[in-house]
């Protein structure tokens, strides 16, 4: 595993007071244990275990309907788990509402892009800064002072995130007016604005052409270099194999394999799940 | 930016001069009403326009504000200003009480729940005779006194309403262009994404309900001290629908649009009055036509025209919309007064 940047938010994942920092690292930034999610009679996620190590790019793969997106939705608090735990930086997220999970340092993007379409690109990213800012109603009433400073800082940070994803020029435009690939980048910029320790990406390359996908790979690596851990769902196996440090393979809501790509690709259960094809051929 | 501030200043000055040129009590009363409605509609704009939460109970909060002012001044002999402040606080608290249980609802169900609340409120106003004096209403509400002046005439009251509109618009604009407003708009645009972005949607929706109630309460109190009389008819479901139409017509997420819609729909029935019986038909048709041909309201139309004239600038659109909206609304208000009602 590659070491995170020393001053990065990702390194905060470990409790510095822990008696054994190495053991903490082994435990991982995100620890999913026995996670269960049912919809009526259907068990979408069934006793799932998954460990995402700090500083990794971790891919969650599996056939359609295997429970990947459901898992992401439970981790980010949009669904309430029916059992199990999601450990993150020493706390269990399972009972927390989505906005508290976001405040703890987990940001995400959506498979079907969910931007604030009528708002400008800049505002979208400024909203991403919500958990890192505090101005309330009373602060808003008075011009100047702390609120004005915070507002300026928010704007600047949002612009920096837009520069980071290469969309500074799009800042004043309505988010919905952007091309699809750019909208995905705005979503990533919005997520990064909260300076997350863990970024969840649900099929970030979906609908992208090869050039856009290449650019995305560069972007994801740059995000990891900032110290953010990434957990992504992705169908594009070339992309997964190229950038993942580790994979978790799901089938029928259950973990069937976890490890480095080369190892997982030859795992019999994985080959079975992908109907006899090896992963690198998929 | 400076040009816009200058334009806004000129318009406010022009509006301040209205009582010097308009001497008809009838017209001045309409101007007061337009301003009062504008405040209630801005409140609805915070709830529906910013946060995307439908409410058909704005007239109920309007009524709570009006009756609070009426009761405390006439029964308890309170001075006007504290009664007015209490009207705002009480309406805000009722907003909290209504907002909280309604948060589990959204869309049509929320709309239905607010209709229910509006109807209950009106029934209370009609039937709680000890306090509200039933259908007869409460009369003899005093005018506010400001130092040596009693704001008794429609002309002097106009300045109070104008000041209140300006403060209300300023507050709404500050909310819209800072963190709270962005959170509200995020909820409107995509609640799921807003929650995943760390916005406590429940809390912010309550904030929107409270603010919306406070605005309506202020407006109701201003109405009570303007016409010196309250009765349940003024706070009916119909009035809530009128507020909604004013907002949608003006442009729901724009502050200027809320003011513009309120002004237009206050004066339009008066302009159409010579049509007698067929007036309500023409009024209805006019509203339908405006909604069809201006799906984004009057502010949307103004933005489009500005863009066509090549005067759109690439700056962040929101701050621009707020300030420009206010001035445009003020301009339209002025125009209505100057031209629309001349024959009267």
Interface residues (C-beta under 8 A of the other chain):
Chain A: X76 X77 X78 X97 X98 X99 X102 X103 X107 X108 X110 X114 X115 X116 X117 X118 X119 X120 X122 X123 X126 X127 X128 X130 X131 X133 X134 X135 X136 X137 X139 X140 X141 X143 X147 X150 X151 X154 X171 X172 X174 X190 X191 X194
Chain B: X171 X174 X175 X178 X179 X180 X181 X182 X183 X185 X186 X189 X190 X192 X193 X194 X195 X196 X197 X198 X199 X200 X201 X207 X211 X253 X314 X315 X316 X317 X318
